[in-house]
Structure formats: structure tokens, C-alpha cells
Amino acid sequence: MAESGNLAEMEVLGESVFAAWADALPPVAPPASLRERVLGRVRAKAPKSLLRTVRAEDGWVQFAPGIDFKMLYRDEATGTNTFLARLQPGVTMPEHTHSSTEECYVIEGEIKLGEVTVHAGDFHLAHKGAHHGVLSTSMGALLYLRVGWGEHIPEASPQ
């Protein structure tokens, strides 16, 4: 090598050479107190926004007559919203096509999506471009939903 630290020469050596050198080094045991000191500093600097609790009674907003939504989380990295939807008995929503993928888990009650009935404990997935028939519930339902931001939510109506 003509010059120490020449980038072109380092690229010729490749990552495998540097990995072999690192593997050849004998392990060094850090002082016993180091782990706790490092973890203590990480905990002290961790922003409180890394933790979030949404209380059961808080955050419900009426979306339409008979339908309440509760936003749980908006994930900026994936472009998704996670929320609960509480549907009163007799609510219907018109058929619609999904503009993004939607995940739906029925916590309580049941819903009909066209000819498909989804009961408590069932999971329903609608990929982007999927078409649903009319959504309805005769007994009411509590749903956990995760949808993309681009998702258009159709108008709802009580029966």
C-alpha cells in the first residue's frame, strides 16, 4: 500500500479480511460494572415517548352514528394506523375496495362482510385492491384494525 488509509486499497482488502482480523483478536472481558453503567445511561436518556399506554376509557371518538373509533397507534415507519372500532347493533357500511391492506381481528360480537361472517376470535385480512361486500352487524362488534393511511373508510349508517 502506498498510503496508509487509502480508501481504494482498503476496498481491495474487502470485508472478509477485516472480519478475519477481528475474529483473530482475543476476547476482552469488560469490567463487571460496565454493563450496568451502560444500561443505566441508556435508560436515563431513553425518551418517554418509547412507552405509551392507552387507557380503556380514554380516546373514543364518534366516527358515525353507531360507530366509535379509538386510535391506538400511528406508525410513521410503516404508514399504518392501529385502532379499535366499536360498532353498535344494526350498523352497516357500503361495499368498498381497499386502497391499502387492512388487518381486522374481531374481539367481541360478529360482523358480516358480504357473504362472509367473522366471529369473535376470528382474523380477517383484506389486501390492497380487495373488494368487500356490505359490512353489517346485527349484534354489534368490537374490532381491532390496522390499516394503511391511504385507506378510505366508507360512510356508515345505522339501520
Secondary structure, 3 states (H helix, E strand, C coil): CCCCCCHHHHHHHHHHHHHHHHHHCCCCCCCCCHHHHHHHHHHHHCCHHHCCCCCCCCCEEEEECCEEEEEEEEECCCCEEEEEEEECCCEEECCEECCCCEEEEEEEEEEEECCEEEECCCEEEECCCCEECCEECCCCEEEEEEEECCCCCCCCEEC
